[in-house]
Amino acid sequence: MKKVLKKFFKVIGRILLVLLILFVVLTIIFACMKKSLRQNNIDILEEDGFVNFVSAGDFNMNVNIFGDGKYKIVAMPGSRASAFPIEMKKLSEQLSDDVSIIAVTRPGYGISGETKKDVTTEYIVESTRTALKKAGVEAPYILMPHSLSGPYATYWENKYPEEVSGVIFMNSISSADEEMPEKGIPKLMRNGLVAIGTFANKTGWTTAMNALFAKEDKDAYGEYAKDALAFKKASVPNFGEVKNNNINMITAWDSIQANDIPKVYITDDYETLEDVREYLMFLYGDVDEELAQERFEETQSEQHKEQRKKLSEYCKSLGNCEEINISASHWISAQYQEEFIKEIEKLIDRIK
């Protein structure tokens, strides 16, 4: 029996050694390929007019300007939205000529550069303001944060109210959202994810995996599918933003002072079971009735109602903020573009 176990562990040891060697070899190869793989996709985007690098301080931010209208909407991406400029390009094509969209991508999004600095709320806002000015886009701005960008826009409109003429929160993070756990196993898991993700970024594993597994989505992006894929392949997530999630939110909430800047907070709650079915069809192309029922029941729960109450309190604390619901996916502007554009137009009417 001892001989069998000894032989077994010997085989396992050899397998682990081979895997380790393979991992080291692949890491070296990916590290060497990282820059060229990324540059290949940037070349595709540059050819199609999606590259406009400007200095944001210690990194180059890609600032895509769609249109030359009087009302400048500064669109800020949510988590993992690497192809965000494509979404904004499609949206801008449906807006009137007096409205322009400027898609700004902080480190970790699209093809913007990387940073060694701590990714705090203050840093994100200051670097974005710097990039806009370098790109020749002058205030006032209508801020349009999606999801994770909510705290950054909240801080911006409170810190520099003279630069902001309006805010459109696209189902953004608010003070009604729970913070990440700062102790125990959840914190260890988060820190482990940050460490692994940071290693993968630096060694080129992220870029290599994007090159191998990112897929073109013609249904979602149409004529811009090739460019959306290039953005996804070139994107290198910034895990410092994940690590600082709590402190970034606290910084934003502590800055709040009610003001008269027109604001609209657009949510995506499902009001009927049919709303959920349409969402599932939009996302997956078919409807799982069991999943639809489960999702609908979640929106009717006491817990969800309590969160909606907290969201209303958050909007009230901002001042001059309307709550609007569009029963849609998290990507409200993509699923129900016409309804979303109407809300943009309403906000602009309040600004005029």
C-alpha positions as CSV (number, residue, x, y, z in Angstrom):
1,M,0.0,0.0,0.0
2,K,2.8,2.4,0.9
3,K,4.5,1.7,-2.5
4,V,1.2,2.5,-4.3
5,L,0.8,5.7,-2.4
6,K,4.4,6.7,-3.0
7,K,4.0,6.0,-6.7
8,F,0.8,8.0,-6.8
9,F,2.2,11.1,-5.1
10,K,5.3,10.8,-7.4
11,V,3.1,10.9,-10.5
12,I,1.1,13.8,-9.0
13,G,4.3,15.7,-8.3
14,R,5.5,15.2,-11.8
15,I,2.2,16.4,-13.2
16,L,2.3,19.5,-11.0
17,L,5.9,20.2,-12.0
18,V,4.9,20.0,-15.7
19,L,2.0,22.3,-15.1
20,L,4.2,24.8,-13.3
21,I,6.7,24.8,-16.1
22,L,3.9,25.2,-18.7
23,F,2.5,28.1,-16.6
24,V,5.9,29.8,-16.4
25,V,6.5,29.4,-20.2
26,L,3.0,30.7,-21.1
27,T,3.4,33.6,-18.7
28,I,6.7,34.6,-20.5
29,I,5.1,34.2,-23.9
30,F,2.0,36.3,-22.9
31,A,4.1,39.0,-21.3
32,C,6.0,39.3,-24.6
33,M,2.8,39.4,-26.6
34,K,0.9,41.7,-24.4
35,K,1.9,45.0,-26.0
36,S,1.5,43.8,-29.6
37,L,-1.9,42.1,-29.1
38,R,-3.2,45.3,-27.5
39,Q,-1.7,47.5,-30.2
40,N,-3.3,45.4,-33.0
41,N,-6.7,46.2,-31.6
42,I,-5.9,49.8,-31.1
43,D,-4.9,50.0,-34.8
44,I,-8.3,48.6,-35.8
45,L,-10.1,51.3,-33.6
46,E,-7.9,54.1,-34.9
47,E,-8.7,53.2,-38.5
48,D,-12.4,53.5,-37.6
49,G,-12.1,56.7,-35.7
50,F,-12.4,55.5,-32.1
51,V,-9.0,56.6,-30.9
52,N,-8.5,60.0,-29.3
53,F,-5.8,59.8,-26.7
54,V,-5.3,62.8,-24.4
55,S,-3.2,63.2,-21.3
56,A,-5.1,62.7,-18.1
57,G,-2.1,63.2,-15.9
58,D,-0.2,60.0,-15.4
59,F,-2.0,58.0,-18.2
60,N,-3.6,58.6,-21.6
61,M,-7.4,58.6,-21.6
62,N,-9.3,57.8,-24.7
63,V,-12.0,60.5,-25.1
64,N,-14.5,59.7,-27.9
65,I,-16.4,62.8,-29.0
66,F,-19.7,62.1,-30.9
67,G,-21.3,65.2,-32.3
68,D,-20.7,68.9,-31.8
69,G,-23.8,70.0,-30.0
70,K,-24.3,72.8,-27.4
71,Y,-25.3,70.3,-24.7
72,K,-22.3,68.1,-23.8
73,I,-23.2,64.8,-22.2
74,V,-20.1,63.2,-20.5
75,A,-20.8,59.5,-20.4
76,M,-19.1,57.4,-17.7
77,P,-19.0,53.6,-18.0
78,G,-20.1,51.0,-15.5
79,S,-18.1,48.1,-14.3
80,R,-16.6,45.9,-17.1
81,A,-18.1,48.0,-19.9
82,S,-15.1,47.8,-22.2
83,A,-17.1,48.5,-25.4
84,F,-18.9,51.5,-23.8
85,P,-17.8,54.0,-26.5
86,I,-19.7,51.9,-29.1
87,E,-22.9,52.0,-27.0
88,M,-22.5,55.8,-26.8
89,K,-21.8,56.1,-30.5
90,K,-25.0,54.2,-31.3
91,L,-27.0,56.4,-28.8
92,S,-25.5,59.6,-30.2
93,E,-26.7,58.8,-33.7
94,Q,-30.3,59.0,-32.5
95,L,-29.9,62.4,-30.6
96,S,-30.6,65.8,-32.0
97,D,-27.8,67.9,-33.5
98,D,-27.7,70.2,-30.4
99,V,-26.6,67.3,-28.2
100,S,-23.2,65.6,-28.2
101,I,-21.9,62.6,-26.2
102,I,-18.4,62.4,-24.9
103,A,-17.4,58.9,-23.8
104,V,-14.6,59.1,-21.2
105,T,-12.9,55.9,-20.2
106,R,-10.9,55.8,-17.0
107,P,-8.0,53.3,-16.4
108,G,-9.2,49.7,-16.9
109,Y,-11.8,50.5,-19.6
110,G,-11.5,50.2,-23.4
111,I,-8.1,51.3,-24.6
112,S,-7.3,54.0,-22.0
113,G,-3.8,53.6,-20.4
114,E,-3.0,52.0,-17.1
115,T,-2.1,53.8,-13.9
116,K,0.0,53.1,-10.9
117,K,-1.8,55.5,-8.7
118,D,-4.5,54.7,-6.2
119,V,-7.8,54.7,-8.1
120,T,-9.9,56.9,-5.7
121,T,-13.0,58.9,-6.4
122,E,-10.9,62.1,-6.3
123,Y,-8.4,60.7,-8.7
124,I,-11.0,59.5,-11.2
125,V,-12.8,62.9,-11.2
126,E,-9.7,65.0,-11.4
127,S,-8.1,62.9,-14.2
128,T,-11.4,63.0,-16.2
129,R,-11.7,66.8,-15.8
130,T,-8.1,67.1,-17.0
131,A,-8.6,64.9,-20.0
132,L,-11.8,66.8,-21.1
133,K,-10.0,70.1,-21.0
134,K,-7.0,68.7,-22.9
135,A,-9.5,67.3,-25.5
136,G,-11.0,70.8,-25.9
137,V,-14.3,69.9,-24.3
138,E,-15.3,72.8,-22.0
139,A,-17.8,72.9,-19.2
140,P,-20.7,72.9,-18.4
141,Y,-21.3,69.2,-18.7
142,I,-24.3,66.9,-18.4
143,L,-22.8,64.0,-16.5
144,M,-24.3,60.6,-17.4
145,P,-22.8,57.8,-15.2
146,H,-23.8,54.2,-15.6
147,S,-23.8,51.8,-12.7
148,L,-20.4,51.9,-10.9
149,S,-19.8,55.5,-12.1
150,G,-22.6,56.9,-9.9
151,P,-20.4,57.8,-7.0
152,Y,-17.9,59.6,-9.2
153,A,-20.6,61.8,-10.8
154,T,-22.1,62.4,-7.4
155,Y,-18.8,63.7,-6.1
156,W,-18.1,65.7,-9.2
157,E,-21.4,67.6,-9.1
158,N,-20.9,68.4,-5.5
159,K,-17.3,69.3,-5.7
160,Y,-17.5,71.4,-8.9
161,P,-21.2,72.4,-9.3
162,E,-20.2,75.2,-11.6
163,E,-19.1,72.6,-14.2
164,V,-22.2,70.6,-14.1
165,S,-25.5,71.6,-15.8
166,G,-27.3,68.3,-15.2
167,V,-26.9,64.7,-14.3
168,I,-28.5,61.5,-15.7
169,F,-27.9,58.6,-13.4
170,M,-28.3,55.4,-15.5
171,N,-29.2,52.8,-12.8
172,S,-26.1,54.1,-11.0
173,I,-24.8,52.9,-7.6
174,S,-26.3,55.0,-4.9
175,S,-26.1,55.2,-1.1
176,A,-29.0,52.6,-1.1
177,D,-26.5,50.0,-2.3
178,E,-24.7,47.7,0.1
179,E,-21.0,48.2,0.7
180,M,-18.5,45.3,0.2
181,P,-17.7,43.4,3.4
182,E,-14.5,44.8,5.0
183,K,-13.8,41.8,7.2
184,G,-13.7,38.0,7.3
185,I,-13.9,35.6,4.3
186,P,-15.6,38.0,1.9
187,K,-12.8,40.5,2.3
188,L,-10.2,37.8,1.9
189,M,-11.9,36.6,-1.3
190,R,-12.1,40.1,-2.7
191,N,-8.4,40.8,-1.9
192,G,-7.5,37.4,-3.4
193,L,-9.4,38.4,-6.6
194,V,-7.7,41.7,-6.7
195,A,-4.2,40.1,-6.4
196,I,-4.9,37.4,-9.0
197,G,-6.4,40.0,-11.4
198,T,-3.5,42.4,-11.0
199,F,-1.0,39.6,-11.7
200,A,-3.0,38.5,-14.8
201,N,-2.9,42.1,-16.1
202,K,0.8,42.7,-15.5
203,T,1.9,39.4,-17.0
204,G,-0.3,39.6,-20.1
205,W,-2.7,36.7,-19.2
206,T,-5.7,39.1,-19.3
207,T,-4.8,40.3,-22.8
208,A,-4.1,36.7,-24.0
209,M,-7.4,35.4,-22.7
210,N,-9.3,38.3,-24.2
211,A,-7.6,37.6,-27.6
212,L,-8.6,33.9,-27.3
213,F,-12.1,34.1,-25.9
214,A,-13.7,37.5,-26.7
215,K,-16.4,37.0,-29.3
216,E,-18.0,39.4,-31.9
217,D,-21.6,40.2,-31.1
218,K,-23.3,41.5,-34.3
219,D,-26.8,41.4,-32.7
220,A,-25.8,43.9,-30.0
221,Y,-23.4,46.1,-31.9
222,G,-24.4,45.8,-35.6
223,E,-22.1,47.6,-38.0
224,Y,-19.8,48.4,-35.0
225,A,-19.4,44.7,-34.0
226,K,-15.7,44.6,-35.1
227,D,-14.9,47.7,-33.1
228,A,-16.7,46.5,-30.0
229,L,-14.7,43.3,-30.2
230,A,-11.4,45.3,-30.5
231,F,-12.3,47.3,-27.4
232,K,-13.0,44.1,-25.5
233,K,-9.8,42.5,-26.6
234,A,-7.7,45.6,-25.7
235,S,-9.3,46.2,-22.3
236,V,-7.3,45.6,-19.2
237,P,-9.5,45.8,-16.0
238,N,-8.3,47.9,-13.1
239,F,-8.6,45.9,-9.9
240,G,-7.6,48.9,-7.8
241,E,-11.1,50.3,-8.5
242,V,-12.6,47.1,-7.1
243,K,-10.4,47.3,-4.0
244,N,-11.4,50.9,-3.3
245,N,-15.1,50.4,-3.9
246,N,-16.2,51.2,-0.4
247,I,-13.9,54.2,0.3
248,N,-14.9,55.6,-3.1
249,M,-18.6,55.4,-2.3
250,I,-18.1,56.9,1.2
251,T,-16.1,59.8,-0.3
252,A,-19.0,60.5,-2.7
253,W,-21.7,60.3,-0.1
254,D,-19.8,62.5,2.3
255,S,-19.6,65.2,-0.4
256,I,-23.4,65.5,-0.9
257,Q,-25.0,68.8,-0.3
258,A,-28.4,69.4,-1.9
259,N,-28.3,71.8,-4.9
260,D,-30.5,72.9,-7.8
261,I,-28.7,71.2,-10.6
262,P,-31.3,69.3,-12.6
263,K,-30.9,65.5,-12.1
264,V,-32.8,62.4,-13.1
265,Y,-32.2,58.9,-11.7
266,I,-33.4,56.2,-14.1
267,T,-34.0,52.8,-12.6
268,D,-34.7,49.5,-14.3
269,D,-37.3,47.8,-12.1
270,Y,-39.6,45.2,-13.6
271,E,-43.2,46.3,-13.0
272,T,-44.9,43.3,-14.5
273,L,-43.9,39.7,-15.3
274,E,-44.0,40.6,-19.0
275,D,-41.3,43.2,-18.4
276,V,-39.0,40.4,-17.1
277,R,-39.8,38.2,-20.1
278,E,-38.9,41.0,-22.5
279,Y,-35.6,41.5,-20.5
280,L,-34.7,37.8,-20.8
281,M,-35.5,37.8,-24.5
282,F,-33.3,40.9,-25.0
283,L,-30.4,39.3,-23.1
284,Y,-30.6,35.6,-24.1
285,G,-32.9,35.4,-27.1
286,D,-35.4,33.2,-25.2
287,V,-37.4,33.1,-22.0
288,D,-37.0,30.8,-19.1
289,E,-40.3,31.0,-17.3
290,E,-39.0,29.8,-14.0
291,L,-36.2,32.4,-14.0
292,A,-38.7,35.1,-15.1
293,Q,-41.0,34.3,-12.2
294,E,-38.0,34.3,-9.8
295,R,-36.7,37.7,-11.0
296,F,-40.2,39.2,-10.8
297,E,-40.7,38.0,-7.3
298,E,-37.4,39.6,-6.3
299,T,-38.6,43.0,-7.4
300,Q,-41.8,42.6,-5.3
301,S,-39.9,41.6,-2.1
302,E,-39.9,43.7,1.0
303,Q,-36.1,43.9,0.8
304,H,-36.3,45.4,-2.7
305,K,-39.0,47.8,-1.6
306,E,-36.8,48.9,1.3
307,Q,-33.9,49.6,-1.1
308,R,-36.2,51.7,-3.3
309,K,-37.1,53.7,-0.3
310,K,-33.4,54.3,0.4
311,L,-32.9,55.3,-3.2
312,S,-35.7,57.9,-2.9
313,E,-34.0,59.3,0.2
314,Y,-30.7,59.4,-1.7
315,C,-32.3,61.3,-4.6
316,K,-33.9,63.7,-2.2
317,S,-30.5,64.4,-0.5
318,L,-29.0,65.4,-3.9
319,G,-31.7,68.1,-4.5
320,N,-33.8,68.6,-7.7
321,C,-33.6,64.9,-8.6
322,E,-36.5,63.1,-10.3
323,E,-36.9,59.3,-10.2
324,I,-37.9,57.6,-13.4
325,N,-38.3,53.9,-14.0
326,I,-37.9,52.2,-17.3
327,S,-38.5,48.4,-17.1
328,A,-35.4,47.1,-18.8
329,S,-32.1,45.4,-18.4
330,H,-29.2,47.1,-16.6
331,W,-28.3,48.5,-20.1
332,I,-31.4,50.7,-20.2
333,S,-30.1,52.9,-23.1
334,A,-29.6,49.8,-25.3
335,Q,-32.8,47.9,-24.7
336,Y,-35.2,50.8,-24.7
337,Q,-33.2,53.5,-26.6
338,E,-36.3,55.6,-27.6
339,E,-37.6,55.8,-24.0
340,F,-34.2,56.7,-22.7
341,I,-33.7,59.4,-25.3
342,K,-37.0,61.0,-24.2
343,E,-35.6,61.2,-20.6
344,I,-32.5,62.9,-21.9
345,E,-34.6,65.5,-23.8
346,K,-36.7,66.1,-20.7
347,L,-33.6,66.8,-18.6
348,I,-32.3,69.2,-21.3
349,D,-35.6,71.0,-21.3
350,R,-35.2,71.5,-17.5
351,I,-31.7,72.9,-18.1
352,K,-32.8,75.4,-20.8
